Amino acid sequence: MLCGLMLNALVTEANAGTMPVVGMPSTLHPASPVWQAATSETHLAFLADQAWLGLFSIGDLVLLSGGVLIVAICLRRTLKMKSGLDWRRLGCPPRDTTGLPREA
């Protein structure tokens, strides 16, 4: 998540405190002055919000991926800690940690 925040901060700082939007339609007016349409003067445009990504930036996607990863890790740890959990009921076969071949 921190990497995504850093990417967004980097592009915002490089563009005088505004987040450029590449491919923003001229009819779209941003809700905040933080967003500005990208121009030929835009720095680090590949890190800016992109119309083809649904007005998300690479930093937003990294941030979102990090959040999903954290939730998945916490959920897995929580489920692992519960005793007597029937993994087959959840549709997950139990993991074999012995390294020996399974018998049929």
C-alpha positions as CSV (number, residue, x, y, z in Angstrom):
1,M,0.0,0.0,0.0
2,L,2.8,2.3,0.8
3,C,4.3,1.9,-2.7
4,G,0.9,3.0,-4.2
5,L,0.8,6.1,-2.0
6,M,4.4,6.9,-2.9
7,L,3.7,6.7,-6.6
8,N,0.7,9.0,-6.3
9,A,2.6,11.4,-4.2
10,L,5.5,11.4,-6.7
11,V,3.3,12.3,-9.7
12,T,1.4,14.9,-7.7
13,E,4.6,16.6,-6.4
14,A,6.1,16.6,-9.9
15,N,3.1,18.4,-11.2
16,A,2.9,21.3,-8.7
17,G,0.4,19.6,-6.3
18,T,-2.1,18.5,-9.0
19,M,-2.9,15.0,-10.2
20,P,-3.0,15.0,-14.0
21,V,-5.6,12.9,-15.8
22,V,-4.5,11.5,-19.2
23,G,-7.4,11.2,-21.6
24,M,-9.9,13.2,-19.6
25,P,-12.8,14.3,-21.8
26,S,-13.1,18.1,-22.1
27,T,-16.7,17.9,-21.0
28,L,-15.7,16.3,-17.6
29,H,-15.1,18.9,-14.9
30,P,-13.3,17.5,-11.8
31,A,-14.9,17.7,-8.4
32,S,-11.7,19.1,-7.0
33,P,-8.9,21.4,-8.3
34,V,-6.5,18.6,-7.4
35,W,-7.2,16.9,-10.7
36,Q,-6.2,18.6,-14.0
37,A,-6.3,17.4,-17.5
38,A,-2.8,16.3,-18.7
39,T,-1.0,18.5,-21.2
40,S,2.3,18.2,-23.1
41,E,3.9,19.9,-20.0
42,T,2.8,17.1,-17.6
43,H,5.6,15.3,-15.8
44,L,5.4,11.5,-15.2
45,A,2.2,11.2,-17.2
46,F,2.5,7.3,-17.1
47,L,1.9,7.5,-13.4
48,A,-1.1,9.9,-13.7
49,D,-4.7,8.9,-13.6
50,Q,-5.6,7.2,-16.9
51,A,-8.9,7.3,-18.7
52,W,-8.3,3.8,-20.0
53,L,-8.0,2.6,-16.4
54,G,-11.3,4.1,-15.4
55,L,-9.6,7.3,-14.2
56,F,-7.4,5.3,-11.8
57,S,-3.6,5.6,-11.7
58,I,-0.9,2.9,-11.5
59,G,-0.5,4.1,-7.9
60,D,-4.2,3.6,-7.2
61,L,-4.0,0.0,-8.5
62,V,-0.9,-0.8,-6.5
63,L,-2.6,0.7,-3.4
64,L,-5.8,-1.3,-4.0
65,S,-3.8,-4.5,-4.6
66,G,-1.9,-4.0,-1.4
67,G,-5.1,-3.5,0.6
68,V,-6.6,-6.7,-0.9
69,L,-3.4,-8.6,-0.1
70,I,-3.4,-7.4,3.5
71,V,-7.1,-8.4,4.0
72,A,-6.4,-11.8,2.4
73,I,-3.4,-12.4,4.7
74,C,-5.4,-11.4,7.8
75,L,-8.3,-13.5,6.8
76,R,-6.1,-16.5,6.2
77,R,-4.4,-16.1,9.6
78,T,-7.8,-15.7,11.3
79,L,-9.1,-18.9,9.7
80,K,-5.9,-20.8,10.4
81,M,-6.1,-19.9,14.1
82,K,-9.6,-21.3,14.5
83,S,-9.4,-24.8,15.8
84,G,-11.6,-27.5,14.3
85,L,-12.2,-25.7,11.1
86,D,-13.4,-28.1,8.4
87,W,-11.5,-27.0,5.3
88,R,-13.4,-29.4,3.1
89,R,-16.6,-27.6,3.9
90,L,-15.0,-24.4,2.6
91,G,-14.1,-26.1,-0.6
92,C,-10.4,-26.1,0.2
93,P,-8.5,-29.4,0.5
94,P,-6.4,-29.7,3.6
95,R,-2.7,-28.9,3.0
96,D,-0.2,-31.7,3.3
97,T,2.8,-30.4,5.2
98,T,4.6,-33.7,5.5
99,G,5.9,-33.8,2.0
100,L,5.0,-37.5,1.7
101,P,2.9,-38.8,-1.3
102,R,-0.8,-39.1,-0.5
103,E,-2.4,-42.5,-0.5
104,A,-5.5,-42.9,-2.7
